[in-house]
Amino acid sequence: MTVPKELLSSWLDEQLPPPARLWLADRRQELAGAYTDRALHITLGMAPRRVGKADLKLESQQLEQAHAARSGWNPRWWSVADAARVLVLLDNCDAGDQAFVDRFVHSCRNADVGELNALYLGLPLYPDPETLEDQAAEGLRTNIRSVFEAVAHNNPFPREQYSVECWNQMVVKALFIGSPLAPIQGLDERANPELARILCDYAHERWAANREVSPELWRCVGPFAEHAMLDDLRKAVASDRDVERRAAALALAASADPQAAQILSAAPDLKQLIETNAIDWDRLE
């Protein structure tokens, strides 16, 4: 089976112009022959200037290859600089290598925003992912949206590695900074009762401040909705925002509580949309 490093190398060979391709090959060879942390830092820093910042142009077949090489890996929105940086890191890491863990942590702490984005985009590809969880969690604490989304979006690492507490913090932080929930892999799979409670409390805070609640919030509430949570969904169903009403309806349909079905029946237009599969979480508008 083709490994991610081979795919990245082949994609860059296809897309980069000769000077950029030669520069990357030279840097990889130099690091392989005489690796130093300083040489790695220089290479990561120079990558955008030497290979450019263009999008990594991948066809559907290449994206399928990525998923086959590493389940959940989705480099659709990577740049060539991201790919080059991750490739260089993959050249210099081995399973069971504590030095790589230390190097990764050090690189993250000394990276600019672009470098940090690339370092976190590569999370699903590095060996021994459980050793990187603490540093990956640091990426969630930033208010820089691109860095947060490099960890949280289109990335199997959080779904596979985060504790329940860290997972819940990520979902709440996404809502707090206005980042969509849909690109989070495992959003439904890792929904949990504690997260549902936290999100309802968050919704109360938003309502108390006369601020809108993201319709996506109810997606993680629905499967666990009962008691006071159902009152929250009843309020959302009565909203004057169609998108919020539809989201609440989907959440009610996901609840096993008989009262949820009663609330949904009181909104026949929404119930019909559910029954005819006219809406889902990807089609709320």
C-alpha positions as CSV (number, residue, x, y, z in Angstrom):
1,M,0.0,0.0,0.0
2,T,1.2,3.5,-0.8
3,V,2.2,5.4,2.3
4,P,1.3,9.1,2.9
5,K,4.9,10.2,2.5
6,E,5.1,8.7,-1.0
7,L,1.8,10.3,-2.0
8,L,3.0,13.8,-0.8
9,S,6.3,13.4,-2.7
10,S,4.5,12.3,-5.9
11,W,2.0,15.1,-5.7
12,L,4.7,17.7,-5.2
13,D,6.8,16.3,-8.0
14,E,3.8,16.7,-10.3
15,Q,2.8,20.2,-9.3
16,L,6.0,22.0,-8.4
17,P,8.1,23.8,-11.1
18,P,11.6,22.5,-11.6
19,P,13.4,25.1,-9.3
20,A,11.1,24.5,-6.4
21,R,11.2,20.7,-6.9
22,L,15.0,20.8,-6.9
23,W,15.1,23.0,-3.8
24,L,12.9,20.5,-1.9
25,A,14.9,17.5,-3.0
26,D,18.1,19.2,-2.0
27,R,16.8,20.1,1.5
28,R,15.4,16.6,2.0
29,Q,18.8,15.1,1.0
30,E,20.7,17.5,3.2
31,L,18.5,16.7,6.3
32,A,18.9,13.0,5.6
33,G,22.6,13.3,5.6
34,A,23.3,15.7,8.4
35,Y,20.1,16.4,10.4
36,T,20.1,19.3,12.9
37,D,17.1,21.1,14.5
38,R,18.4,24.3,13.1
39,A,18.4,22.9,9.5
40,L,14.9,21.7,10.0
41,H,13.7,25.0,11.3
42,I,15.3,26.8,8.3
43,T,13.7,24.4,5.9
44,L,10.2,24.8,7.4
45,G,10.6,28.6,7.4
46,M,11.8,28.8,3.8
47,A,9.2,26.4,2.3
48,P,6.6,29.0,1.3
49,R,9.1,31.2,-0.4
50,R,10.8,28.4,-2.3
51,V,7.8,26.1,-3.2
52,G,5.1,28.8,-3.2
53,K,1.7,29.0,-1.4
54,A,-0.5,27.6,-4.2
55,D,-3.2,25.1,-3.3
56,L,-2.3,21.5,-3.5
57,K,-4.4,20.5,-6.5
58,L,-5.8,17.0,-6.0
59,E,-8.3,15.2,-8.1
60,S,-11.0,12.9,-6.5
61,Q,-8.8,9.8,-7.3
62,Q,-5.9,11.3,-5.4
63,L,-8.1,12.1,-2.4
64,E,-9.3,8.5,-2.5
65,Q,-5.6,7.4,-2.4
66,A,-5.0,9.6,0.6
67,H,-7.9,8.1,2.4
68,A,-6.7,4.6,1.5
69,A,-3.2,5.3,2.7
70,R,-4.5,6.8,6.0
71,S,-8.2,6.5,6.9
72,G,-9.7,9.9,7.5
73,W,-6.8,11.8,5.9
74,N,-8.2,14.6,3.8
75,P,-5.6,17.0,2.3
76,R,-8.2,18.7,0.0
77,W,-7.5,22.1,1.5
78,W,-3.7,21.8,1.9
79,S,-1.2,24.1,0.1
80,V,2.0,23.0,-1.5
81,A,3.9,24.6,1.3
82,D,1.9,22.6,3.9
83,A,2.6,19.4,1.9
84,A,6.4,20.2,1.7
85,R,6.6,21.0,5.4
86,V,4.8,17.8,6.4
87,L,6.9,15.8,4.0
88,V,10.1,17.0,5.5
89,L,8.8,16.1,9.0
90,L,7.8,12.6,7.8
91,D,11.4,12.1,6.5
92,N,12.7,12.6,10.0
93,C,10.4,10.6,12.2
94,D,10.3,6.9,13.2
95,A,7.9,4.9,15.4
96,G,9.1,4.9,19.0
97,D,11.3,8.0,18.5
98,Q,11.0,10.3,21.5
99,A,13.4,12.7,19.7
100,F,10.7,13.3,17.1
101,V,8.1,14.0,19.8
102,D,10.5,16.5,21.4
103,R,11.3,18.0,18.0
104,F,7.6,18.4,17.2
105,V,6.8,20.1,20.5
106,H,9.8,22.4,20.0
107,S,8.8,23.2,16.4
108,C,5.2,24.1,17.5
109,R,6.4,26.4,20.2
110,N,8.7,28.3,17.9
111,A,6.5,28.3,14.7
112,D,4.8,31.1,13.0
113,V,1.1,30.7,12.1
114,G,1.8,29.2,8.7
115,E,4.3,26.7,10.1
116,L,1.9,25.8,13.0
117,N,-0.9,25.2,10.5
118,A,1.2,22.7,8.6
119,L,2.6,21.0,11.7
120,Y,-1.0,20.3,13.0
121,L,-2.3,19.3,9.5
122,G,0.2,16.5,9.6
123,L,-1.0,15.1,12.9
124,P,-2.8,12.0,11.4
125,L,0.4,11.0,9.6
126,Y,3.0,11.0,12.3
127,P,3.9,7.8,14.2
128,D,2.8,7.2,17.8
129,P,0.0,9.7,17.7
130,E,-0.8,9.2,21.4
131,T,2.5,10.8,22.3
132,L,1.4,14.0,20.5
133,E,-2.0,14.5,22.2
134,D,-0.8,17.1,24.7
135,Q,0.8,19.3,22.1
136,A,-2.2,18.8,19.8
137,A,-4.5,20.0,22.6
138,E,-2.4,23.2,22.7
139,G,-3.7,23.9,19.2
140,L,-7.2,24.1,20.5
141,R,-6.3,26.9,23.0
142,T,-5.5,29.4,20.4
143,N,-7.8,32.1,19.2
144,I,-6.2,31.9,15.7
145,R,-9.0,30.3,13.7
146,S,-6.7,28.8,11.0
147,V,-4.6,27.0,13.7
148,F,-7.6,25.7,15.5
149,E,-9.1,24.4,12.3
150,A,-5.9,22.7,11.3
151,V,-6.4,20.5,14.3
152,A,-10.2,20.3,14.5
153,H,-11.3,20.1,10.8
154,N,-11.0,17.3,8.4
155,N,-8.6,15.6,10.7
156,P,-9.0,12.1,12.2
157,F,-6.6,12.8,15.1
158,P,-9.1,14.4,17.5
159,R,-11.7,11.7,17.0
160,E,-9.1,8.9,17.6
161,Q,-6.9,10.4,20.3
162,Y,-8.7,13.1,22.4
163,S,-10.1,12.3,25.8
164,V,-13.8,13.1,26.4
165,E,-12.9,16.3,28.2
166,C,-10.6,17.5,25.4
167,W,-13.1,16.5,22.8
168,N,-15.8,18.5,24.5
169,Q,-13.6,21.5,24.9
170,M,-12.8,21.4,21.2
171,V,-16.5,21.4,20.2
172,V,-17.3,24.3,22.6
173,K,-14.3,26.3,21.4
174,A,-15.4,25.9,17.8
175,L,-18.7,27.5,18.6
176,F,-17.0,30.2,20.7
177,I,-14.8,31.3,17.8
178,G,-17.4,30.9,15.1
179,S,-15.9,27.8,13.5
180,P,-18.3,25.3,11.9
181,L,-18.8,21.9,13.5
182,A,-19.6,20.0,10.3
183,P,-15.9,19.5,9.3
184,I,-15.1,17.9,12.6
185,Q,-14.6,14.2,12.0
186,G,-16.5,11.9,14.4
187,L,-18.9,14.7,15.5
188,D,-21.9,12.3,15.9
189,E,-19.8,9.3,16.9
190,R,-18.2,11.1,19.9
191,A,-21.2,13.1,21.0
192,N,-21.8,12.4,24.7
193,P,-24.3,13.4,27.5
194,E,-21.8,15.7,29.2
195,L,-21.2,17.7,26.0
196,A,-25.0,18.0,25.5
197,R,-25.3,19.5,29.0
198,I,-22.5,21.9,28.4
199,L,-23.9,23.0,25.0
200,C,-27.3,23.7,26.5
201,D,-25.7,25.8,29.2
202,Y,-23.8,27.6,26.5
203,A,-27.1,28.2,24.6
204,H,-28.6,29.7,27.8
205,E,-25.7,32.1,28.1
206,R,-26.2,33.2,24.4
207,W,-29.9,33.7,24.9
208,A,-29.5,35.6,28.1
209,A,-27.2,38.0,26.2
210,N,-29.7,38.3,23.3
211,R,-27.3,36.6,20.9
212,E,-28.0,33.9,18.4
213,V,-27.2,30.2,19.0
214,S,-25.5,28.3,16.2
215,P,-28.0,25.8,14.8
216,E,-25.2,23.2,14.7
217,L,-25.1,23.2,18.4
218,W,-28.3,21.1,18.6
219,R,-26.7,18.3,16.6
220,C,-24.7,17.2,19.6
221,V,-27.7,17.6,22.0
222,G,-30.4,15.7,20.2
223,P,-29.4,12.1,21.0
224,F,-29.2,12.9,24.7
225,A,-32.1,15.4,24.9
226,E,-34.4,14.9,27.9
227,H,-36.1,16.9,30.6
228,A,-34.8,20.6,30.5
229,M,-33.0,20.0,27.2
230,L,-36.3,19.3,25.6
231,D,-37.5,22.7,26.8
232,D,-34.5,24.2,25.1
233,L,-35.3,22.4,21.8
234,R,-39.0,23.5,22.1
235,K,-37.7,27.1,22.3
236,A,-35.5,26.6,19.3
237,V,-38.3,25.1,17.3
238,A,-40.3,28.3,18.0
239,S,-37.5,30.5,16.7
240,D,-38.2,32.9,13.9
241,R,-35.0,31.6,12.1
242,D,-35.8,28.8,9.8
243,V,-32.4,27.3,10.0
244,E,-32.6,27.1,13.8
245,R,-36.1,25.5,13.6
246,R,-34.8,22.9,11.2
247,A,-31.8,22.1,13.4
248,A,-34.0,21.7,16.4
249,A,-36.3,19.4,14.5
250,L,-33.4,17.2,13.5
251,A,-32.3,17.1,17.1
252,L,-35.8,16.2,18.3
253,A,-35.9,13.4,15.8
254,A,-32.7,12.0,17.2
255,S,-34.0,11.9,20.8
256,A,-35.4,8.7,22.2
257,D,-37.6,10.6,24.7
258,P,-41.3,10.3,23.8
259,Q,-41.8,13.9,24.7
260,A,-39.4,14.9,21.8
261,A,-41.8,13.3,19.3
262,Q,-44.7,15.2,20.8
263,I,-42.8,18.5,20.5
264,L,-42.0,17.7,16.9
265,S,-45.6,16.8,16.1
266,A,-46.6,20.3,17.2
267,A,-44.6,21.6,14.2
268,P,-46.1,19.6,11.3
269,D,-44.1,21.5,8.7
270,L,-40.9,20.4,10.3
271,K,-42.1,16.9,10.9
272,Q,-42.9,16.5,7.2
273,L,-39.4,17.7,6.3
274,I,-38.0,15.0,8.6
275,E,-40.3,12.2,7.4
276,T,-39.5,13.0,3.7
277,N,-35.7,13.3,4.3
278,A,-35.9,16.8,2.9
279,I,-33.4,18.1,5.4
280,D,-30.3,16.8,7.2
281,W,-27.3,18.4,8.9
282,D,-25.7,19.1,5.6
283,R,-28.9,20.7,4.2
284,L,-30.3,23.1,6.8
285,E,-30.7,26.2,4.7
